[in-house]
Amino acid sequence: QVQLVESGGGLVAPGGSLRLSCATSRIFFSIYDMGWYRQAPGKQRELVSSITPGGSTWNADSVKGRFTISKDAAKNTLYLQMNSLKFEDTAVYYCSVWNYENTYWGQGTQVTVSS
């Protein structure tokens, strides 16, 4: 079973930056699509950014131009660089890996944007 461990969340002021990390297994890193979801109180979990094994990326309109997803194969680690953070970015952020038949989730890391 793949283990996904997120880190890097915390409290940040509006306009600030954070980088989230997700440590995972190289086996799944090479084969599965990967991405970051977030869930705010009272809302369903939503995909904000994803990356394919080949490195193609996708970003939700709400974060386009501000968030950048990347990966480091040598470290088996997925990243989400978050810049120009807004109040509405406050949520629990989850790392996920998936293919057609299986999906795996991390436990989440809290990001709070507050002045």
N, C-alpha and C positions, 0 to 999 in steps of 0.2 A: 504494500500500500504506500502510495506516495505521501510524504509529509510536507505540508506547506506551512511555513512559519514567517509571518509578517513582522516587520519592525519599522520604526521611524515615525510613527504617529506622535501627536502631541498638540500643544496649544501654540498658536501662532497669530500674530496681528494681521489685519487686512493688508493686502499688498505684499505679504511675506511669502516665504518659500519653505517647502519641506520635500524631502526625498524618502519615499517608502521603498522598502526592500522586501523581497519574498524569496526565501531559501527553499529549494526543492531538489528533486532527484534528477540526475542527468538523463536517465532513461526517458522520463516524461518530458523533460526539457527539450529533447531532440525531436520528439514525435508529436506532441500535443500543441494545439493553440493555447495561448496564455493571455490572461487579461486581469484587469482591475475592475471590480464592482464597488458600488457604495450604496449604503442604505441610511437614510435620514429618518428620524422619528416620524411615524405616521405614514411613511411612504414605502413602496416596494423597492427591492433591490434592483439597481440599474447598472448596466455596463457603461463604463466611462472611457475605457481604452483597452485595446487588444493588439496582439502581435502574433504573426504566424511563425512556424518553424523557419521559413525563409526570410523573415524580417519585415514583412509587410505590416503596416500599422493602420489602425483605425481609432478615431477619437469622436466622442459625442460632441454635438454642436456646442453644448454648454461649457466644454473645457478646451475646445479647439484653440490653438495658439497659446495656451497657458500650460497645459500638461504634456509631458513627453514620456512615452513608454519605451523602455529599452531592456536589453538582457545581456548578461555576461556568461557565456558558455563555460569558461574556465572555472567560474565560481558557482555555477548552477543557480544563478540568482536573477530574478526579475526585478526591475525598478520602475518606479513612477516618480518622475520629477514634477513637482507641482509649484508653479510660479504664479505671481499675481493673485494670490488666494483671496476669495470673497467669502462673506458670511454664509452664503448658500452652499459653499463647498463643505460645510460642517456635516460629518457623517462618519459611520464606521466603514472603513475601506477593507475589502476582502480580495485577496489573491485567489485566482482560480486557474485551473488547467483542464482542458477538455478535448475530446475527439467525438466521433459520431455516437459512440456507445457509453462513454464514461465521463463523469465530471467530478472534480475534486476541489475542495474548498479549504482555505485557511480559516483561522478562528477570528480574524479581523483585528484591525488596529484603529483606534479612535483619532480622528482629526477634528480639532475644534478651532475655528477661526473667530476670534473675538478681540475687540479693542479694550 
